[in-house]
Amino acid sequence: MSIQEPFCTSTSFTRLALRLLLIIATVVPSLPAQPLGGAAEAEYQVGERGPAGGVVFLMSADEAGRRRYVEAAPEDIKGFVDPDTAAELAQEYRGAGFSDWRLPTYRELNEMYTHRDLIGGLSADWYWSSSREPAYGVRYQHLGHGSQGYSRYELFNYRVRLVREFSSSTADP
């Protein structure tokens, strides 16, 4: 009667464990880091295309460290309009299936001027913002030379480029 060798000796088990550790150590660093419980959040940089096809021109982080982005619509809408019509167009716009488009604030409009070459398609002309000052009226900016102004009279017709704000976790429509 012969004595059979055990299937796994302590030496063979140690070798097997070391091989597995070596395989894991070489494979795991190449895997993308993901938060527990879900897929990794997309991160965007200024100048990249956002989820709605526009260019991201502004980014920040909130108190919790979540990144917030603002993207410009891929093109101007409807030529020259007064500020009330601009606001109505923003409410109706559904670019790329998103319904959260709006007029930019005057600060965002100034950032668009700063990044006009990255955004592309902006005319060297006046554009409306959403910012209103009771004593002065609606703010606007020339995206060719950067001058800003106010209009108490809604007789002027300027261009409109909408924006939308999103975070990595709210990029989908």
BAMI-679206 format. One record per atom (N, C-alpha, C): residue number from 1; residue in one letter; atom name; x, y, z. Coordinates in Angstrom, 1 decimal. Layout:
NUM / A / CA / X / Y / Z
...
END
This chain:
1 / M / N / 0.8 / -1.1 / 0.0
1 / M / CA / 0.0 / 0.0 / 0.0
1 / M / C / 0.9 / 1.2 / 0.0
2 / S / N / 0.6 / 2.1 / -0.9
2 / S / CA / 1.5 / 3.3 / -1.0
2 / S / C / 0.8 / 4.5 / -0.4
3 / I / N / 1.5 / 5.3 / 0.2
3 / I / CA / 1.0 / 6.5 / 0.8
3 / I / C / 1.0 / 7.6 / -0.3
4 / Q / N / -0.2 / 8.2 / -0.5
4 / Q / CA / -0.3 / 9.3 / -1.5
4 / Q / C / 0.1 / 10.6 / -0.9
5 / E / N / 0.7 / 11.4 / -1.7
5 / E / CA / 1.1 / 12.7 / -1.3
5 / E / C / -0.1 / 13.6 / -1.2
6 / P / N / -0.1 / 14.4 / -0.2
6 / P / CA / -1.2 / 15.3 / 0.0
6 / P / C / -1.3 / 16.2 / -1.3
7 / F / N / -2.6 / 16.6 / -1.6
7 / F / CA / -2.8 / 17.4 / -2.8
7 / F / C / -2.1 / 18.8 / -2.7
8 / C / N / -2.0 / 19.3 / -1.5
8 / C / CA / -1.4 / 20.6 / -1.3
8 / C / C / -0.6 / 20.6 / -0.1
9 / T / N / 0.7 / 20.7 / -0.3
9 / T / CA / 1.6 / 20.7 / 0.9
9 / T / C / 1.8 / 22.2 / 1.3
10 / S / N / 2.3 / 22.4 / 2.4
10 / S / CA / 2.5 / 23.8 / 2.9
10 / S / C / 3.5 / 24.6 / 1.9
11 / T / N / 4.4 / 23.9 / 1.4
11 / T / CA / 5.4 / 24.5 / 0.4
11 / T / C / 4.7 / 24.8 / -0.9
12 / S / N / 3.9 / 23.9 / -1.4
12 / S / CA / 3.2 / 24.2 / -2.7
12 / S / C / 2.1 / 25.3 / -2.5
13 / F / N / 1.5 / 25.3 / -1.3
13 / F / CA / 0.5 / 26.3 / -1.0
13 / F / C / 1.2 / 27.7 / -1.0
14 / T / N / 2.3 / 27.8 / -0.3
14 / T / CA / 3.0 / 29.0 / -0.2
14 / T / C / 3.4 / 29.5 / -1.6
15 / R / N / 3.9 / 28.6 / -2.4
15 / R / CA / 4.3 / 29.0 / -3.8
15 / R / C / 3.1 / 29.5 / -4.6
16 / L / N / 2.0 / 28.8 / -4.5
16 / L / CA / 0.7 / 29.2 / -5.2
16 / L / C / 0.3 / 30.6 / -4.7
17 / A / N / 0.3 / 30.8 / -3.4
17 / A / CA / -0.1 / 32.1 / -2.8
17 / A / C / 0.8 / 33.2 / -3.3
18 / L / N / 2.1 / 33.0 / -3.3
18 / L / CA / 3.0 / 34.0 / -3.8
18 / L / C / 2.8 / 34.3 / -5.3
19 / R / N / 2.5 / 33.3 / -6.1
19 / R / CA / 2.2 / 33.5 / -7.5
19 / R / C / 0.9 / 34.4 / -7.7
20 / L / N / -0.1 / 34.1 / -6.9
20 / L / CA / -1.3 / 34.8 / -7.0
20 / L / C / -1.1 / 36.3 / -6.5
21 / L / N / -0.3 / 36.5 / -5.5
21 / L / CA / 0.0 / 37.8 / -5.1
21 / L / C / 0.7 / 38.6 / -6.1
22 / L / N / 1.7 / 37.9 / -6.8
22 / L / CA / 2.4 / 38.6 / -7.9
22 / L / C / 1.5 / 39.0 / -9.0
23 / I / N / 0.6 / 38.1 / -9.4
23 / I / CA / -0.4 / 38.4 / -10.5
23 / I / C / -1.3 / 39.5 / -10.1
24 / I / N / -1.8 / 39.5 / -8.9
24 / I / CA / -2.6 / 40.6 / -8.4
24 / I / C / -1.9 / 41.9 / -8.4
25 / A / N / -0.7 / 41.9 / -7.9
25 / A / CA / 0.1 / 43.1 / -7.8
25 / A / C / 0.4 / 43.7 / -9.2
26 / T / N / 0.5 / 42.9 / -10.2
26 / T / CA / 0.8 / 43.4 / -11.5
26 / T / C / -0.5 / 43.9 / -12.3
27 / V / N / -1.6 / 43.3 / -11.9
27 / V / CA / -2.9 / 43.6 / -12.6
27 / V / C / -3.6 / 44.8 / -12.0
28 / V / N / -3.7 / 44.8 / -10.7
28 / V / CA / -4.5 / 45.8 / -10.0
28 / V / C / -4.0 / 47.2 / -10.3
29 / P / N / -2.7 / 47.6 / -10.3
29 / P / CA / -2.4 / 49.0 / -10.6
29 / P / C / -2.9 / 49.4 / -12.0
30 / S / N / -3.1 / 48.6 / -12.9
30 / S / CA / -3.6 / 49.0 / -14.2
30 / S / C / -5.1 / 49.1 / -14.3
31 / L / N / -5.8 / 48.7 / -13.3
31 / L / CA / -7.3 / 48.9 / -13.3
31 / L / C / -7.6 / 50.3 / -12.9
32 / P / N / -8.7 / 50.9 / -13.5
32 / P / CA / -9.0 / 52.3 / -13.2
32 / P / C / -9.6 / 52.3 / -11.8
33 / A / N / -9.2 / 53.4 / -11.1
33 / A / CA / -9.7 / 53.6 / -9.7
33 / A / C / -11.2 / 53.9 / -9.8
34 / Q / N / -12.0 / 53.3 / -9.0
34 / Q / CA / -13.4 / 53.6 / -9.0
34 / Q / C / -13.9 / 53.7 / -7.5
35 / P / N / -14.8 / 54.6 / -7.3
35 / P / CA / -15.3 / 54.7 / -5.9
35 / P / C / -16.2 / 53.5 / -5.6
36 / L / N / -16.3 / 53.1 / -4.3
36 / L / CA / -17.0 / 52.0 / -4.0
36 / L / C / -18.5 / 52.1 / -4.4
37 / G / N / -19.1 / 51.1 / -4.9
37 / G / CA / -20.5 / 51.1 / -5.2
37 / G / C / -20.8 / 51.7 / -6.6
38 / G / N / -19.9 / 52.0 / -7.4
38 / G / CA / -20.3 / 52.5 / -8.7
38 / G / C / -19.1 / 52.8 / -9.6
39 / A / N / -19.5 / 53.3 / -10.8
39 / A / CA / -18.5 / 53.6 / -11.8
39 / A / C / -17.8 / 54.9 / -11.4
40 / A / N / -16.6 / 55.1 / -12.0
40 / A / CA / -15.8 / 56.4 / -11.7
40 / A / C / -16.6 / 57.5 / -12.4
41 / E / N / -16.5 / 58.7 / -11.7
41 / E / CA / -17.1 / 59.9 / -12.3
41 / E / C / -16.2 / 60.5 / -13.3
42 / A / N / -16.8 / 60.9 / -14.4
42 / A / CA / -16.0 / 61.6 / -15.4
42 / A / C / -15.5 / 62.9 / -14.9
43 / E / N / -14.3 / 63.2 / -15.4
43 / E / CA / -13.7 / 64.5 / -15.0
43 / E / C / -13.5 / 65.3 / -16.3
44 / Y / N / -13.7 / 66.6 / -16.3
44 / Y / CA / -13.6 / 67.4 / -17.5
44 / Y / C / -12.5 / 68.5 / -17.2
45 / Q / N / -12.0 / 69.0 / -18.3
45 / Q / CA / -11.0 / 70.1 / -18.2
45 / Q / C / -11.5 / 71.2 / -19.1
46 / V / N / -11.1 / 72.4 / -18.8
46 / V / CA / -11.5 / 73.6 / -19.6
46 / V / C / -11.0 / 73.3 / -21.0
47 / G / N / -11.8 / 73.5 / -22.0
47 / G / CA / -11.5 / 73.3 / -23.4
47 / G / C / -12.0 / 72.0 / -23.9
48 / E / N / -12.4 / 71.1 / -23.1
48 / E / CA / -12.9 / 69.8 / -23.5
48 / E / C / -14.4 / 69.9 / -23.8
49 / R / N / -14.9 / 68.9 / -24.6
49 / R / CA / -16.4 / 68.8 / -24.9
49 / R / C / -17.1 / 68.3 / -23.6
50 / G / N / -18.2 / 69.0 / -23.3
50 / G / CA / -19.0 / 68.5 / -22.2
50 / G / C / -20.0 / 67.5 / -22.6
51 / P / N / -20.9 / 67.0 / -21.7
51 / P / CA / -21.8 / 66.0 / -22.1
51 / P / C / -22.9 / 66.4 / -23.1
52 / A / N / -23.1 / 67.7 / -23.3
52 / A / CA / -24.1 / 68.2 / -24.2
52 / A / C / -23.5 / 68.6 / -25.5
53 / G / N / -22.2 / 68.4 / -25.7
53 / G / CA / -21.5 / 68.7 / -26.9
53 / G / C / -20.9 / 70.1 / -27.0
54 / G / N / -21.1 / 70.9 / -25.9
54 / G / CA / -20.5 / 72.3 / -25.8
54 / G / C / -19.1 / 72.2 / -25.2
55 / V / N / -18.4 / 73.3 / -25.1
55 / V / CA / -17.1 / 73.3 / -24.6
55 / V / C / -17.2 / 73.8 / -23.1
56 / V / N / -16.5 / 73.0 / -22.2
56 / V / CA / -16.4 / 73.4 / -20.8
56 / V / C / -15.4 / 74.6 / -20.7
57 / F / N / -15.9 / 75.7 / -20.1
57 / F / CA / -15.1 / 76.9 / -20.0
57 / F / C / -14.9 / 77.3 / -18.6
58 / L / N / -15.5 / 76.6 / -17.6
58 / L / CA / -15.4 / 77.0 / -16.3
58 / L / C / -15.6 / 75.8 / -15.4
59 / M / N / -14.7 / 75.7 / -14.4
59 / M / CA / -14.9 / 74.6 / -13.4
59 / M / C / -14.5 / 75.1 / -12.0
60 / S / N / -15.2 / 74.4 / -11.0
60 / S / CA / -15.0 / 74.8 / -9.6
60 / S / C / -15.3 / 73.5 / -8.8
61 / A / N / -15.2 / 73.7 / -7.5
61 / A / CA / -15.5 / 72.6 / -6.6
61 / A / C / -16.4 / 73.1 / -5.5
62 / D / N / -17.4 / 72.4 / -5.0
62 / D / CA / -18.2 / 72.8 / -4.0
62 / D / C / -17.6 / 72.4 / -2.6
63 / E / N / -18.3 / 72.7 / -1.5
63 / E / CA / -17.8 / 72.5 / -0.2
63 / E / C / -17.4 / 71.0 / 0.1
64 / A / N / -18.2 / 70.1 / -0.6
64 / A / CA / -17.9 / 68.7 / -0.4
64 / A / C / -16.8 / 68.2 / -1.4
65 / G / N / -16.3 / 69.0 / -2.2
65 / G / CA / -15.2 / 68.6 / -3.1
65 / G / C / -15.7 / 68.1 / -4.4
66 / R / N / -17.0 / 68.1 / -4.7
66 / R / CA / -17.5 / 67.7 / -6.0
66 / R / C / -17.2 / 68.8 / -7.0
67 / R / N / -16.8 / 68.3 / -8.1
67 / R / CA / -16.5 / 69.2 / -9.2
67 / R / C / -17.7 / 69.7 / -9.9
68 / R / N / -17.8 / 71.0 / -10.2
68 / R / CA / -18.9 / 71.6 / -11.0
68 / R / C / -18.3 / 72.2 / -12.2
69 / Y / N / -19.0 / 72.1 / -13.3
69 / Y / CA / -18.5 / 72.6 / -14.6
69 / Y / C / -19.6 / 73.4 / -15.3
70 / V / N / -19.2 / 74.3 / -16.2
70 / V / CA / -20.1 / 75.1 / -17.0
70 / V / C / -19.7 / 74.9 / -18.4
71 / E / N / -20.6 / 74.5 / -19.3
71 / E / CA / -20.3 / 74.3 / -20.7
71 / E / C / -21.2 / 75.3 / -21.5
72 / A / N / -20.6 / 75.8 / -22.6
72 / A / CA / -21.3 / 76.7 / -23.5
72 / A / C / -22.0 / 75.8 / -24.5
73 / A / N / -23.2 / 76.3 / -24.9
73 / A / CA / -23.9 / 75.6 / -26.0
73 / A / C / -23.0 / 75.6 / -27.3
74 / P / N / -23.1 / 74.6 / -28.1
74 / P / CA / -22.3 / 74.5 / -29.3
74 / P / C / -22.4 / 75.6 / -30.3
75 / E / N / -23.6 / 76.4 / -30.2
75 / E / CA / -23.8 / 77.5 / -31.1
75 / E / C / -24.7 / 78.5 / -30.5
76 / D / N / -24.7 / 79.7 / -31.1
76 / D / CA / -25.6 / 80.7 / -30.8
76 / D / C / -27.0 / 80.3 / -31.2
77 / I / N / -28.0 / 80.9 / -30.5
77 / I / CA / -29.4 / 80.6 / -30.9
77 / I / C / -30.1 / 81.8 / -31.4
78 / K / N / -30.8 / 81.7 / -32.5
78 / K / CA / -31.8 / 82.6 / -33.0
78 / K / C / -31.3 / 84.0 / -33.3
79 / G / N / -30.1 / 84.3 / -33.7
79 / G / CA / -29.6 / 85.6 / -34.1
79 / G / C / -29.7 / 86.6 / -33.0
80 / F / N / -30.3 / 87.8 / -33.3
80 / F / CA / -30.3 / 88.9 / -32.4
80 / F / C / -31.7 / 89.0 / -31.8
81 / V / N / -31.8 / 89.1 / -30.4
81 / V / CA / -33.1 / 89.1 / -29.7
81 / V / C / -33.0 / 90.1 / -28.6
82 / D / N / -34.2 / 90.5 / -28.1
82 / D / CA / -34.2 / 91.3 / -26.9
82 / D / C / -34.0 / 90.4 / -25.6
83 / P / N / -33.8 / 91.0 / -24.4
83 / P / CA / -33.5 / 90.1 / -23.3
83 / P / C / -34.6 / 89.2 / -22.8
84 / D / N / -35.9 / 89.7 / -23.0
84 / D / CA / -37.0 / 88.8 / -22.6
84 / D / C / -37.1 / 87.6 / -23.5
85 / T / N / -36.9 / 87.9 / -24.8
85 / T / CA / -37.0 / 86.8 / -25.8
85 / T / C / -35.8 / 85.8 / -25.5
86 / A / N / -34.6 / 86.4 / -25.1
86 / A / CA / -33.5 / 85.5 / -24.8
86 / A / C / -33.8 / 84.6 / -23.7
87 / A / N / -34.5 / 85.1 / -22.6
87 / A / CA / -34.9 / 84.3 / -21.5
87 / A / C / -35.9 / 83.2 / -21.9
88 / E / N / -36.8 / 83.5 / -22.7
88 / E / CA / -37.8 / 82.6 / -23.2
88 / E / C / -37.1 / 81.5 / -24.0
89 / L / N / -36.2 / 81.8 / -24.9
89 / L / CA / -35.5 / 80.9 / -25.7
89 / L / C / -34.7 / 79.9 / -24.8
90 / A / N / -34.1 / 80.4 / -23.8
90 / A / CA / -33.3 / 79.6 / -22.8
90 / A / C / -34.2 / 78.5 / -22.2
91 / Q / N / -35.5 / 78.9 / -21.8
91 / Q / CA / -36.4 / 78.0 / -21.2
91 / Q / C / -36.8 / 76.9 / -22.2
92 / E / N / -36.9 / 77.2 / -23.4
92 / E / CA / -37.4 / 76.3 / -24.4
92 / E / C / -36.3 / 75.4 / -25.0
93 / Y / N / -35.1 / 75.8 / -24.9
93 / Y / CA / -34.0 / 75.1 / -25.6
93 / Y / C / -33.7 / 73.7 / -25.0
94 / R / N / -33.5 / 72.7 / -25.8
94 / R / CA / -33.3 / 71.3 / -25.4
94 / R / C / -32.1 / 70.7 / -26.2
95 / G / N / -31.0 / 71.5 / -26.2
95 / G / CA / -29.8 / 71.0 / -26.9
95 / G / C / -29.3 / 69.7 / -26.3
96 / A / N / -29.1 / 68.7 / -27.2
96 / A / CA / -28.6 / 67.4 / -26.9
96 / A / C / -29.5 / 66.7 / -25.8
97 / G / N / -30.7 / 67.1 / -25.8
97 / G / CA / -31.7 / 66.4 / -24.9
97 / G / C / -31.7 / 67.0 / -23.4
98 / F / N / -30.9 / 68.0 / -23.2
98 / F / CA / -30.8 / 68.6 / -21.8
98 / F / C / -31.8 / 69.7 / -21.7
99 / S / N / -32.4 / 69.9 / -20.6
99 / S / CA / -33.4 / 71.0 / -20.4
99 / S / C / -32.9 / 72.0 / -19.4
100 / D / N / -31.7 / 71.9 / -19.0
100 / D / CA / -31.2 / 72.9 / -18.0
100 / D / C / -30.3 / 74.0 / -18.5
101 / W / N / -30.5 / 74.3 / -19.8
101 / W / CA / -29.8 / 75.5 / -20.4
101 / W / C / -30.4 / 76.8 / -19.9
102 / R / N / -29.5 / 77.8 / -19.8
102 / R / CA / -29.9 / 79.1 / -19.3
102 / R / C / -28.9 / 80.1 / -19.9
103 / L / N / -29.3 / 81.4 / -19.6
103 / L / CA / -28.4 / 82.5 / -20.0
103 / L / C / -27.3 / 82.5 / -19.0
104 / P / N / -26.1 / 82.9 / -19.5
104 / P / CA / -24.9 / 82.9 / -18.6
104 / P / C / -25.0 / 84.2 / -17.7
105 / T / N / -24.5 / 84.1 / -16.5
105 / T / CA / -24.4 / 85.3 / -15.6
105 / T / C / -23.3 / 86.2 / -16.3
106 / Y / N / -23.3 / 87.4 / -15.8
106 / Y / CA / -22.3 / 88.3 / -16.4
106 / Y / C / -20.8 / 87.8 / -16.2
107 / R / N / -20.6 / 87.2 / -15.0
107 / R / CA / -19.3 / 86.6 / -14.8
107 / R / C / -19.0 / 85.4 / -15.7
108 / E / N / -20.0 / 84.6 / -15.9
108 / E / CA / -19.8 / 83.5 / -16.9
108 / E / C / -19.6 / 84.0 / -18.3
109 / L / N / -20.3 / 85.0 / -18.6
109 / L / CA / -20.1 / 85.7 / -20.0
109 / L / C / -18.7 / 86.2 / -20.1
110 / N / N / -18.2 / 86.8 / -19.0
110 / N / CA / -16.8 / 87.3 / -19.1
110 / N / C / -15.8 / 86.1 / -19.2
111 / E / N / -16.1 / 85.0 / -18.6
111 / E / CA / -15.2 / 83.8 / -18.8
111 / E / C / -15.3 / 83.3 / -20.2
112 / M / N / -16.5 / 83.4 / -20.8
112 / M / CA / -16.7 / 83.0 / -22.2
112 / M / C / -15.8 / 83.9 / -23.1
113 / Y / N / -15.8 / 85.2 / -22.8
113 / Y / CA / -14.9 / 86.1 / -23.5
113 / Y / C / -13.4 / 85.7 / -23.3
114 / T / N / -13.0 / 85.3 / -22.1
114 / T / CA / -11.7 / 84.9 / -21.8
114 / T / C / -11.3 / 83.7 / -22.6
115 / H / N / -12.2 / 82.7 / -22.7
115 / H / CA / -12.0 / 81.4 / -23.4
115 / H / C / -12.7 / 81.4 / -24.8
116 / R / N / -12.9 / 82.5 / -25.4
116 / R / CA / -13.6 / 82.5 / -26.7
116 / R / C / -12.9 / 81.7 / -27.8
117 / D / N / -11.6 / 81.6 / -27.8
117 / D / CA / -10.9 / 80.8 / -28.8
117 / D / C / -11.2 / 79.3 / -28.6
118 / L / N / -11.3 / 78.9 / -27.3
118 / L / CA / -11.5 / 77.5 / -27.0
118 / L / C / -13.0 / 77.1 / -27.3
119 / I / N / -13.9 / 78.0 / -27.0
119 / I / CA / -15.3 / 77.8 / -27.2
119 / I / C / -15.6 / 77.7 / -28.7
120 / G / N / -15.1 / 78.7 / -29.5
120 / G / CA / -15.3 / 78.8 / -30.9
120 / G / C / -16.7 / 79.2 / -31.3
121 / G / N / -16.8 / 79.7 / -32.5
121 / G / CA / -18.1 / 80.1 / -33.0
121 / G / C / -18.8 / 81.3 / -32.4
122 / L / N / -18.1 / 82.0 / -31.5
122 / L / CA / -18.7 / 83.2 / -30.9
122 / L / C / -18.4 / 84.4 / -31.8
123 / S / N / -19.4 / 85.2 / -32.0
123 / S / CA / -19.2 / 86.4 / -32.9
123 / S / C / -18.6 / 87.5 / -32.1
124 / A / N / -17.9 / 88.4 / -32.8
124 / A / CA / -17.3 / 89.6 / -32.2
124 / A / C / -18.5 / 90.6 / -32.1
125 / D / N / -19.4 / 90.3 / -31.2
125 / D / CA / -20.7 / 91.1 / -31.1
125 / D / C / -21.1 / 91.1 / -29.6
126 / W / N / -22.2 / 91.8 / -29.3
126 / W / CA / -22.8 / 91.9 / -28.0
126 / W / C / -23.6 / 90.6 / -27.7
127 / Y / N / -23.5 / 90.1 / -26.4
127 / Y / CA / -24.3 / 89.0 / -26.0
127 / Y / C / -25.0 / 89.3 / -24.7
128 / W / N / -26.2 / 88.8 / -24.5
128 / W / CA / -26.9 / 89.0 / -23.2
128 / W / C / -26.5 / 88.1 / -22.1
129 / S / N / -26.6 / 88.6 / -20.9
129 / S / CA / -26.4 / 87.7 / -19.7
129 / S / C / -27.7 / 87.6 / -19.0
130 / S / N / -27.8 / 86.8 / -17.9
130 / S / CA / -29.0 / 86.7 / -17.1
130 / S / C / -29.0 / 87.7 / -16.0
131 / S / N / -27.9 / 88.4 / -15.8
131 / S / CA / -27.7 / 89.3 / -14.7
131 / S / C / -28.5 / 90.7 / -14.9
132 / R / N / -29.3 / 91.0 / -13.9
132 / R / CA / -30.1 / 92.2 / -14.0
132 / R / C / -29.8 / 93.0 / -12.7
133 / E / N / -29.6 / 94.3 / -12.9
133 / E / CA / -29.4 / 95.2 / -11.8
133 / E / C / -30.6 / 96.2 / -11.8
134 / P / N / -31.3 / 96.3 / -10.7
134 / P / CA / -32.5 / 97.1 / -10.7
134 / P / C / -32.3 / 98.5 / -11.2
135 / A / N / -31.3 / 99.1 / -10.8
135 / A / CA / -31.1 / 100.5 / -11.2
135 / A / C / -30.5 / 100.7 / -12.6
136 / Y / N / -29.9 / 99.6 / -13.1
136 / Y / CA / -29.2 / 99.8 / -14.4
136 / Y / C / -29.8 / 98.9 / -15.6
137 / G / N / -30.4 / 97.8 / -15.2
137 / G / CA / -31.0 / 96.9 / -16.3
137 / G / C / -30.2 / 95.6 / -16.4
138 / V / N / -30.3 / 95.1 / -17.6
138 / V / CA / -29.7 / 93.8 / -18.0
138 / V / C / -28.2 / 94.0 / -18.4
139 / R / N / -27.4 / 93.1 / -17.9
139 / R / CA / -25.9 / 93.2 / -18.3
139 / R / C / -25.7 / 92.5 / -19.6
140 / Y / N / -24.8 / 93.0 / -20.4
140 / Y / CA / -24.4 / 92.4 / -21.7
140 / Y / C / -22.9 / 92.6 / -21.8
141 / Q / N / -22.3 / 91.9 / -22.8
141 / Q / CA / -20.8 / 92.0 / -23.0
141 / Q / C / -20.6 / 91.8 / -24.5
142 / H / N / -19.6 / 92.5 / -25.0
142 / H / CA / -19.1 / 92.3 / -26.3
142 / H / C / -18.0 / 91.3 / -26.3
143 / L / N / -18.2 / 90.2 / -27.0
143 / L / CA / -17.2 / 89.1 / -27.0
143 / L / C / -16.1 / 89.2 / -28.0
144 / G / N / -16.0 / 90.3 / -28.7
144 / G / CA / -14.9 / 90.6 / -29.5
144 / G / C / -13.8 / 91.4 / -28.8
145 / H / N / -14.2 / 92.4 / -28.0
145 / H / CA / -13.3 / 93.3 / -27.3
145 / H / C / -13.5 / 93.3 / -25.8
146 / G / N / -14.5 / 92.6 / -25.3
146 / G / CA / -14.7 / 92.4 / -23.8
146 / G / C / -15.4 / 93.5 / -23.1
147 / S / N / -15.8 / 94.6 / -23.7
147 / S / CA / -16.5 / 95.6 / -23.0
147 / S / C / -17.9 / 95.1 / -22.5
148 / Q / N / -18.3 / 95.6 / -21.3
148 / Q / CA / -19.5 / 95.2 / -20.7
148 / Q / C / -20.4 / 96.4 / -20.5
149 / G / N / -21.7 / 96.2 / -20.5
149 / G / CA / -22.6 / 97.3 / -20.3
149 / G / C / -23.9 / 96.9 / -19.7
150 / Y / N / -24.9 / 97.8 / -19.5
150 / Y / CA / -26.2 / 97.6 / -19.0
150 / Y / C / -27.2 / 98.2 / -20.0
151 / S / N / -28.4 / 97.6 / -20.0
151 / S / CA / -29.5 / 98.1 / -20.8
151 / S / C / -30.7 / 98.2 / -20.0
152 / R / N / -31.2 / 99.4 / -19.7
152 / R / CA / -32.5 / 99.5 / -19.0
152 / R / C / -33.6 / 99.4 / -20.0
153 / Y / N / -33.3 / 99.5 / -21.2
153 / Y / CA / -34.3 / 99.5 / -22.3
153 / Y / C / -34.2 / 98.2 / -23.0
154 / E / N / -35.3 / 97.6 / -23.2
154 / E / CA / -35.3 / 96.3 / -23.8
154 / E / C / -35.6 / 96.4 / -25.3
155 / L / N / -35.0 / 97.5 / -25.8
155 / L / CA / -35.2 / 97.7 / -27.3
155 / L / C / -34.0 / 97.1 / -28.0
156 / F / N / -32.9 / 96.9 / -27.3
156 / F / CA / -31.7 / 96.4 / -28.0
156 / F / C / -31.8 / 94.9 / -28.3
157 / N / N / -31.3 / 94.5 / -29.4
157 / N / CA / -31.3 / 93.1 / -29.7
157 / N / C / -29.8 / 92.6 / -29.8
158 / Y / N / -29.5 / 91.6 / -29.0
158 / Y / CA / -28.1 / 91.1 / -29.0
158 / Y / C / -28.1 / 89.6 / -29.2
159 / R / N / -27.0 / 89.0 / -29.3
159 / R / CA / -26.9 / 87.6 / -29.5
159 / R / C / -27.1 / 86.8 / -28.2
160 / V / N / -27.3 / 85.5 / -28.3
160 / V / CA / -27.5 / 84.6 / -27.2
160 / V / C / -26.7 / 83.3 / -27.4
161 / R / N / -25.8 / 83.0 / -26.3
161 / R / CA / -25.2 / 81.7 / -26.3
161 / R / C / -25.5 / 81.2 / -24.9
162 / L / N / -26.2 / 80.1 / -24.8
162 / L / CA / -26.6 / 79.5 / -23.6
162 / L / C / -25.5 / 78.7 / -22.9
163 / V / N / -25.7 / 78.4 / -21.6
163 / V / CA / -24.8 / 77.6 / -20.9
163 / V / C / -25.6 / 76.7 / -20.0
164 / R / N / -24.9 / 75.6 / -19.6
164 / R / CA / -25.5 / 74.7 / -18.6
164 / R / C / -24.4 / 74.3 / -17.6
165 / E / N / -24.8 / 74.2 / -16.3
165 / E / CA / -23.9 / 73.8 / -15.3
165 / E / C / -24.2 / 72.3 / -15.0
166 / F / N / -23.2 / 71.6 / -14.7
166 / F / CA / -23.3 / 70.2 / -14.3
166 / F / C / -22.2 / 69.7 / -13.5
167 / S / N / -22.4 / 68.6 / -12.8
167 / S / CA / -21.3 / 68.0 / -12.0
167 / S / C / -21.1 / 66.6 / -12.7
168 / S / N / -20.0 / 66.0 / -12.3
168 / S / CA / -19.7 / 64.7 / -13.0
168 / S / C / -20.9 / 63.7 / -12.8
169 / S / N / -21.5 / 63.8 / -11.7
169 / S / CA / -22.6 / 62.8 / -11.4
169 / S / C / -23.9 / 63.2 / -12.0
170 / T / N / -24.0 / 64.4 / -12.6
170 / T / CA / -25.3 / 64.9 / -13.3
170 / T / C / -25.1 / 65.2 / -14.7
171 / A / N / -24.1 / 64.5 / -15.4
171 / A / CA / -23.8 / 64.8 / -16.7
171 / A / C / -24.9 / 64.4 / -17.7
172 / D / N / -25.6 / 63.4 / -17.4
172 / D / CA / -26.7 / 62.9 / -18.3
172 / D / C / -27.9 / 63.7 / -18.2
173 / P / N / -28.7 / 63.7 / -19.4
173 / P / CA / -29.9 / 64.5 / -19.4
173 / P / C / -31.0 / 63.8 / -18.5
END
